[in-house]
Amino acid sequence: MEKKLTYTAAMKQLEEIVSQLEDNTLDIDLLAEKVKTAQELIKFCRDKLYKTDEEIQKLLAPKE
């Protein structure tokens, strides 16, 4: 995966893989590779969401 991957780009790639799986247009020889890539993209997106949520919670926390 790219070093400077954005959440939006990761989601787009993930949607493309899902679409290929749903449409049965994915070559069987690439199936394992695409599933592995999808797993990595899901982890990246999940981590990005958690990190963003933590940052927002810190910003919204009452100041003492």
VENSUL-V410298 format. One record per backbone hydrogen bond with DSSP energy under -0.5 kcal/mol. NH is the residue of the N-H (numbers start at 1). CO is the residue of the C=O. Records with the same first field share a line. If there is no record, write none. Layout:
NH=CO ; CO
This chain:
5=2
10=6
11=7
12=8
13=9
14=10
15=11
16=12
17=13
18=14
19=15
20=16
21=17
22=18
23=19
24=20 ; 21
25=20
26=20
30=27
31=27 ; 28
34=30
35=31
36=32
37=33
38=34
39=35
40=36
41=37
42=38
43=39
44=40
45=41
46=42
47=43
48=44
49=45
50=46
51=47
52=48
53=49
54=50
55=51
56=52
57=53
58=54
59=55
60=56
61=57
